[in-house]
Amino acid sequence: MKLIRLLCGLATALAIAVFLGMAAPTAAYAQDNNANAPAVTPAAPAAAPAAAPAAPAAPPSCSASVTDKCVGNSGDTAWILTSVALVLMMTIPGLGLFYGGMVSKKNVGDTVMTSFAITALVTVIYFILTYSLAFTGGNAFIGGFSRVFLQGIHYDLASGANTPNGLAPTIPETVYMMFQMTFAIITPALIAGSFAERMKFSAMLWFIGLWAIFVYAPVAHWVWGPDGFMSAVNVDSKGNFQGAFQVLDFAGGTVVHINAGVAGLVSCLLLGKRKEPGPGHNMVLTFIGASLLWVGWFGFNAGSAVSAGLQAGMAMTVTQIATAVAALTWMFVEWGHRGKPTVIGICSGAVAGLVAITPASGFVGPIGALVIGIACGVGCYLGATSLKHAFGYDDALDAFGVHAVGGIIGALLTGVFAVNEFSGHSGLLEGNVQQFINQFYGVGTVIIYDAIVTFIILKIVDVAVGLRVPDDVERDGLDLALHGEVVH
């Protein structure tokens, strides 16, 4: 009990420190970390007849050094609009079907509704508050209030000029906001895999809402915000890093997968084991869901370049390679261990590969992707089988075993295989030992903060509404008791 009180006290102090900083004046948007990007000079006014006034200058094209009333790049904008749709598809229907096929038939409705309800809930919370807290300037721990209710997002329809977020200067801020929203949606939806088939629907809504504000928003700001203390874009005008230590996370290894997986582990430990765990009722649903996740993940990773350029192309390439390698690796390991390859197994392996390549996708090349695929195929298989059985926790759909374990493997190996030629960042193999150490620090920081604050939130929700359904509801199924409908 003393240890629990100590952890709670530490987490409370951290949370207070983080959110006291929200009142700090909002800093100017940081520039993109490409210090060599040339400044774009506004075009000179066109020559006009002597009797006519000079025509006004056209708004400049957007670049890393021009973020005030500039015209976005139409190619970049089109790609990120497409990526928004792809990443949203990952949650609904992708994750809903992936998880829905792995639970008992009596709980499939609650499982798919959880993904759908989280999509709606986080959308509202995100546009009201968490976009501003995560992706505007504030301090090293949390952003400001300049975009609460999306105030301050402006554009001129006649000229096409807009004031974009400095983190994505070549696209409208509305598009960047929507892209990041889809990440904020899928992250808490992943957590639900750990507590499936036993948490109250009302408790789930309270937990996810609070977690999105007090865990996701700060961690996203730390890693991706313009002035986060480990954000790779927290640089001065000369390109010098301004934070505590720089963590490479291209598309969400720490922010999304480790964050969700650790929260899932804490959730299933507090809830306890299911009374009657059984096999999934429909592997075809899981297959369809995994396939949608694989396709949608190209928006997740290649879209995180926030441009339709060279880095997006390599991110897409290594995503495909790592996913295929991980799927085959899991299949062969399972085949050797259990005697038969399964549909659920190869699908889980593919998702593990997608998870592990996520932080590395903009920084590594094909060889790095190959090694990451093999490492996570083995590591996540062990995490979803041997590790879970050894410690006796009921991570129902392997949110921790796949997402946290895969995210940790990917984040650490990013620090090994990062290639300067592709990304401007070097890893351990190119002599940059410090980057690997930074990746380790980043992983540890997110795990500790996430575990403590998730524990506190769950305890508060448990006191307020209770976390777990009664035994008779769990026995008869959540679909009928909580939603009044069943799958026939």
C-alpha atoms as one frame of an Amber mdcrd trajectory, in Angstrom:
protein
   0.000   0.000   0.000   2.889   2.389   0.721   4.205   1.767  -2.794   0.782
   2.451  -4.326   0.435   5.687  -2.310   3.923   6.738  -3.385   3.154   6.064
  -7.064  -0.149   7.923  -6.824   1.568  10.888  -5.192   4.249  10.946  -7.878
   1.699  10.772 -10.672  -0.399  13.527  -9.129   2.661  15.752  -8.881   3.564
  15.023 -12.519   0.038  15.754 -13.704  -0.082  19.041 -11.773   3.304  20.054
 -13.172   2.174  19.271 -16.703  -1.100  21.120 -16.588   0.069  24.142 -14.651
   2.147  24.857 -17.721  -0.947  25.105 -19.902  -1.494  28.685 -18.779   1.865
  29.741 -20.158   1.721  32.058 -23.159   1.399  30.102 -26.375   4.712  30.020
 -28.195   5.099  30.667 -31.873   4.899  27.602 -34.034   8.215  25.813 -34.459
   9.773  25.505 -37.874  10.197  22.173 -39.599  13.526  20.538 -38.701  14.820
  20.783 -42.245  17.155  23.688 -41.646  18.229  23.750 -45.285  14.769  24.470
 -46.701  15.008  27.653 -48.756  12.849  30.606 -47.854  10.148  31.398 -50.362
   9.963  35.059 -51.340   6.559  36.487 -52.240   6.151  37.016 -55.975   6.613
  40.556 -57.231   3.468  42.407 -58.328   2.641  41.908 -61.988   3.228  44.840
 -64.334   0.085  46.895 -64.849  -0.938  49.618 -67.326   0.255  53.076 -66.374
  -3.209  54.282 -65.454  -4.092  51.211 -63.342  -2.996  50.476 -59.757  -0.441
  47.709 -59.217  -1.892  44.234 -58.679  -1.434  42.803 -55.153   1.276  40.212
 -54.605   0.123  36.619 -54.724   0.348  34.706 -51.426   3.636  32.791 -51.223
   3.815  29.032 -51.438   4.147  27.350 -48.059   7.515  26.134 -46.825   9.245
  25.547 -43.540  10.083  29.250 -43.355   6.732  30.623 -44.535   3.709  29.919
 -42.351   1.768  33.152 -42.550  -0.962  33.457 -45.199   0.597  31.031 -47.659
  -0.887  28.807 -50.356  -0.549  25.113 -49.560   0.923  22.501 -51.857  -1.959
  20.761 -53.623  -0.081  17.455 -53.980   0.758  17.307 -50.281  -2.790  18.284
 -49.381  -4.305  15.601 -51.602  -2.084  12.909 -50.091  -2.860  13.874 -46.487
  -6.591  14.082 -47.249  -6.298  10.510 -48.527  -4.280   9.508 -45.472  -6.976
  10.871 -43.165  -9.496   8.518 -44.747  -7.068   5.576 -44.615  -6.246   6.028
 -40.930  -9.882   6.547 -39.949 -10.647   3.281 -41.770  -8.152   1.578 -39.465
 -10.434   2.143 -36.456 -13.822   1.884 -38.146 -14.175  -0.673 -39.549 -10.641
  -2.151 -39.332  -9.964  -2.424 -35.601 -13.621  -3.070 -34.807 -13.664  -6.131
 -37.066 -10.194  -7.281 -36.007 -11.172  -7.268 -32.346 -14.771  -8.323 -33.008
 -13.744 -11.600 -34.595 -11.572 -12.576 -31.618 -14.198 -12.301 -28.867 -17.098
 -14.578 -27.972 -20.214 -14.252 -30.076 -22.162 -12.930 -27.074 -19.771  -9.947
 -26.802 -19.112  -9.022 -30.435 -21.672  -6.208 -30.444 -20.134  -4.513 -27.413
 -16.673  -4.889 -28.951 -17.483  -3.253 -32.280 -19.594  -0.579 -30.586 -16.634
   0.274 -28.359 -14.518   1.155 -31.418 -17.378   3.175 -32.914 -18.197   5.037
 -29.706 -14.540   5.856 -29.057 -14.297   7.320 -32.567 -17.177   9.678 -31.835
 -16.116  10.528 -28.275 -12.477  11.301 -29.076 -13.473  13.387 -32.109 -15.445
  15.740 -29.851 -12.776  15.896 -27.128 -10.044  16.392 -29.702 -11.529  19.361
 -31.535 -12.529  21.015 -28.249  -9.270  20.578 -26.360  -6.663  17.924 -27.114
  -5.524  19.163 -30.539  -4.570  22.455 -28.939  -2.874  20.781 -25.973  -0.841
  18.458 -28.194   0.092  20.463 -31.291   0.429  24.124 -30.369   3.254  25.838
 -28.570   3.098  26.097 -24.806   5.957  24.628 -22.848   8.040  21.463 -22.822
   5.225  19.437 -21.235   1.945  20.644 -22.723   0.649  22.912 -25.461  -1.476
  26.016 -25.137  -5.115  27.010 -25.651  -4.806  28.854 -28.964  -6.785  26.180
 -30.863  -9.442  25.308 -28.270 -12.680  24.703 -30.226 -10.397  25.131 -33.278
 -10.429  28.901 -32.862  -7.793  30.688 -34.893  -7.839  28.385 -37.914  -8.254
  30.750 -40.863  -8.114  30.646 -44.643  -9.105  32.869 -47.563 -11.152  30.878
 -50.059 -10.694  33.442 -52.835  -6.888  33.454 -52.772  -6.306  30.000 -51.278
  -4.123  31.562 -48.579  -4.161  30.078 -45.081  -2.175  30.098 -41.844  -1.011
  26.506 -41.403   0.399  24.787 -38.351   4.185  25.181 -38.479   4.512  21.415
 -38.010   2.949  20.895 -41.465   3.482  24.124 -43.413   2.507  22.880 -46.884
  -1.061  21.792 -46.052  -4.080  23.580 -44.558  -4.229  23.373 -40.787  -7.677
  21.805 -40.978  -6.169  18.876 -42.888  -3.292  18.503 -40.434  -5.736  18.671
 -37.530  -7.890  15.940 -39.074  -4.864  13.743 -39.762  -3.698  13.947 -36.164
  -7.265  13.386 -34.968  -7.296   9.934 -36.534  -4.211   9.023 -34.462  -5.892
  10.307 -31.311  -8.896   8.100 -32.132  -7.159   4.793 -32.771  -4.808   4.989
 -29.760  -7.439   4.619 -27.008  -9.422   2.226 -29.209  -6.424  -0.120 -29.111
  -6.550  -0.187 -25.302  -9.994  -1.782 -25.433  -8.458  -5.046 -26.622  -7.024
  -5.630 -23.161 -10.261  -5.280 -21.174 -12.651  -6.758 -23.754 -15.632  -8.796
 -22.519 -15.686  -7.460 -18.957 -15.667  -3.641 -18.608 -18.854  -1.608 -18.218
 -19.652   0.476 -21.271 -20.204   3.579 -19.115 -16.869   3.036 -17.349 -15.161
   2.650 -20.714 -16.470   6.022 -21.890 -15.302   7.825 -18.737 -11.909   6.119
 -18.797 -11.226   6.780 -22.487 -12.322  10.410 -22.240 -10.063  11.157 -19.286
  -7.182   9.150 -20.734  -7.350  11.070 -24.023  -6.880  14.340 -22.134  -4.451
  13.418 -19.357  -2.293  10.802 -21.103  -2.538  11.025 -24.881  -2.371  14.827
 -25.208   0.730  15.346 -23.024   2.639  12.405 -24.520   1.826  13.541 -28.071
   3.118  17.004 -27.180   6.326  15.647 -25.638   7.191  13.634 -28.736   5.590
  15.583 -31.609   4.747  19.053 -30.307   6.632  22.128 -31.509   8.345  22.580
 -28.130   8.002  19.131 -26.511  10.938  18.122 -24.359  11.810  15.145 -26.575
  10.294  16.307 -29.874  12.568  16.012 -32.896  11.134  19.277 -34.301  11.942
  21.309 -31.178  14.805  23.203 -32.822  15.926  26.812 -33.062  16.423  28.802
 -36.263  19.850  27.203 -36.733  18.538  23.665 -36.365  19.877  23.126 -32.832
  17.762  20.839 -30.630  16.151  22.706 -27.727  14.643  19.900 -25.654  15.990
  17.521 -23.003  16.678  14.601 -25.356  15.566  13.902 -28.912  13.383  10.832
 -29.565  12.704   9.594 -33.100   9.092   8.490 -33.494   7.941   8.959 -37.051
   4.328   7.783 -36.745   3.574   6.671 -33.199   5.682   3.918 -31.645   5.717
   5.699 -28.286   2.733   8.041 -28.654   0.332   5.415 -30.007   1.443   1.833
 -29.458   3.504   1.816 -26.264   1.038   4.312 -24.803  -1.973   2.128 -25.638
  -0.311  -1.178 -24.759   0.863  -0.096 -21.307  -2.554   1.388 -20.521  -4.048
  -1.924 -21.628  -1.810  -3.883 -19.268  -2.757  -1.676 -16.314  -6.433  -2.047
 -17.258  -6.446  -5.823 -17.421  -4.476  -6.108 -14.187  -6.989  -3.943 -12.307
 -10.032  -5.643 -13.851  -8.779  -9.176 -13.312  -9.297 -12.224 -15.494 -12.425
 -13.045 -17.475 -14.699 -15.664 -15.927 -15.127 -17.739 -19.069 -12.552 -16.875
 -21.730 -13.164 -18.722 -24.961 -11.967 -18.862 -28.559 -12.850 -16.100 -30.999
 -16.150 -16.657 -32.758 -15.228 -15.625 -36.321 -11.691 -15.661 -37.728 -12.943
 -14.249 -41.049 -13.913 -10.990 -39.327 -10.423 -10.829 -37.853  -8.916 -11.477
 -41.293 -10.973  -8.666 -42.842 -10.075  -6.317 -39.996  -6.359  -7.106 -40.255
  -6.462  -6.548 -44.008  -8.075  -3.143 -43.543  -5.458  -2.278 -40.937  -2.642
  -3.232 -43.316  -4.014  -1.079 -46.135  -4.908   1.814 -43.853  -1.465   1.781
 -42.263   0.048   3.281 -45.404  -1.824   6.450 -44.495  -0.615   6.069 -40.919
   3.097   5.792 -41.783   3.575   7.324 -45.224   1.087  10.050 -44.318   3.234
  11.028 -41.339   5.690  12.626 -43.765   2.911  15.263 -44.154   4.030  15.603
 -47.756   3.911  13.610 -50.972   7.676  13.345 -51.278  10.715  11.120 -50.947
  10.257  10.327 -47.266   6.660   9.217 -47.791   7.815   6.822 -50.504  10.416
   5.169 -48.285   7.999   5.037 -45.346   5.490   3.165 -47.500   8.172   0.784
 -48.780   9.554  -0.206 -45.383   6.032  -0.551 -43.977   5.175  -3.183 -46.583
   8.456  -5.049 -46.090   8.353  -5.147 -42.282   4.703  -6.213 -42.224   5.205
  -9.085 -44.658   8.329 -10.288 -42.857   6.647 -10.142 -39.441   3.574 -12.017
 -40.690   5.733 -14.817 -42.087   7.940 -14.884 -38.995   4.966 -15.216 -36.616
   3.473 -17.897 -38.873   6.646 -20.001 -38.914   7.278 -19.585 -35.172   3.697
 -20.610 -34.394   3.927 -23.491 -36.856   7.036 -24.790 -35.153   5.704 -24.194
 -31.642   2.131 -25.458 -32.005   2.309 -27.614 -35.094  -0.105 -25.593 -37.247
  -0.154 -22.077 -38.720  -3.382 -20.186 -37.981  -5.297 -17.325 -39.584  -5.359
 -15.443 -36.274  -1.614 -15.978 -35.975  -0.569 -14.633 -39.353  -2.959 -11.683
 -38.949  -1.514 -10.906 -35.517   1.979 -11.141 -36.968   1.135  -8.640 -39.675
  -0.257  -6.202 -37.114   2.872  -6.678 -35.000   4.995  -5.760 -38.022   2.895
  -2.681 -38.673   3.291  -1.634 -35.049   7.062  -2.110 -34.904   7.848  -0.309
 -38.161   5.671   2.669 -37.197   8.288   4.643 -35.210  11.040   3.702 -37.686
   9.207   4.145 -40.983  10.593   7.583 -41.836  14.108   6.867 -40.608  15.216
   3.384 -41.742  15.787   1.629 -45.052  14.762  -1.801 -46.359  17.438  -3.724
 -44.409  16.336  -2.116 -41.174  12.730  -2.999 -42.019  13.718  -6.634 -42.580
  15.392  -6.919 -39.178  12.546  -5.094 -37.419  10.030  -7.464 -39.024  11.886
 -10.550 -37.819  12.454  -9.137 -34.325   8.834  -8.197 -33.735   7.518 -11.393
 -35.314   9.372 -13.387 -32.669   9.071 -10.871 -29.830   5.356 -10.186 -30.173
   4.558 -13.895 -30.526   6.303 -14.493 -27.217   4.612 -11.429 -25.716   1.160
 -12.682 -26.698   1.788 -16.261 -25.537   4.658 -17.057 -23.164   4.859 -13.678
 -21.401   1.120 -13.522 -20.792   0.989 -17.072 -19.469   4.095 -16.633 -17.298
   2.656 -13.641 -15.438  -0.977 -14.745 -15.507  -2.667 -11.538 -16.673  -5.669
 -11.646 -19.019  -4.786  -9.321 -21.892  -7.834 -10.492 -23.835  -6.841  -9.446
 -27.358  -3.112  -8.881 -26.778  -3.046  -5.104 -26.674   0.088  -5.249 -24.531
   1.650  -8.289 -26.171   1.415  -6.831 -29.676   1.269  -3.061 -29.318   3.477
  -2.358 -26.305   6.012  -5.091 -27.062   6.037  -4.256 -30.786   6.237  -0.536
 -30.080   9.196  -1.018 -27.732  11.028  -3.203 -30.259  10.400  -0.709 -33.054
  11.332   2.351 -30.993  14.618   0.868 -29.801  15.590  -0.492 -33.221  14.881
   2.925 -34.731  17.837   4.081 -32.663  19.907   1.307 -34.209  18.950   1.428
 -37.904  18.193   5.134 -38.534  19.938   6.161 -41.768  21.157   9.726 -42.173
  20.820   9.572 -45.957  17.082   8.893 -45.714  16.101  11.033 -42.755  18.886
  13.316 -41.580  19.214  11.220 -38.408  21.817   8.552 -37.698  21.446   5.494
 -35.502  23.770   3.185 -33.637  25.030   1.475 -36.798  26.203   4.825 -38.157
  28.025   5.597 -34.925  25.354   7.589 -33.088  25.196   5.756 -29.760  23.363
   8.655 -28.122  20.311   8.198 -30.340  19.837   4.639 -29.093  20.141   5.890
 -25.512  17.587   8.612 -26.264  15.159   6.027 -27.610  15.533   4.049 -24.391
  14.879   7.183 -22.316  11.791   7.988 -24.383  10.344   4.498 -24.031  10.929
   4.492 -20.268   9.451   7.963 -19.749   6.241   7.126 -21.599   5.840   3.766
 -19.816   6.217   5.276 -16.330   3.943   8.276 -16.891   1.322   6.245 -18.747
   1.196   3.442 -16.163   0.851   5.777 -13.190  -1.744   8.147 -14.644  -3.768
   5.286 -16.190  -3.854   3.598 -12.779  -5.144   6.790 -11.139  -7.821   7.341
 -13.805  -9.067   3.751 -13.516  -9.246   3.994  -9.729 -11.266   7.214  -9.975
 -13.663   5.664 -12.500 -13.990   2.535 -10.377 -15.029   4.602  -7.363 -17.422
   6.722  -9.437 -19.257   4.146 -11.571 -17.488   0.808 -11.134 -15.247  -0.786
 -13.747 -16.482  -4.331 -14.185 -19.839  -5.778 -15.141 -21.547  -8.151 -12.662
 -20.783 -11.867 -12.935 -24.199 -12.743 -14.378 -23.832 -10.103 -17.112 -20.396
 -11.412 -18.013 -21.742 -14.957 -18.105 -24.742 -14.120 -20.304 -22.861 -11.687
 -22.526 -22.432  -7.919 -22.657 -24.401  -7.504 -25.878 -27.807  -8.325 -24.434
 -27.298  -6.848 -20.962 -25.622  -3.560 -21.948 -27.029  -2.905 -25.421 -30.204
  -4.981 -25.721 -29.191  -6.668 -28.960 -27.441  -9.830 -30.031 -25.731 -11.290
 -33.083 -27.665 -14.238 -34.519
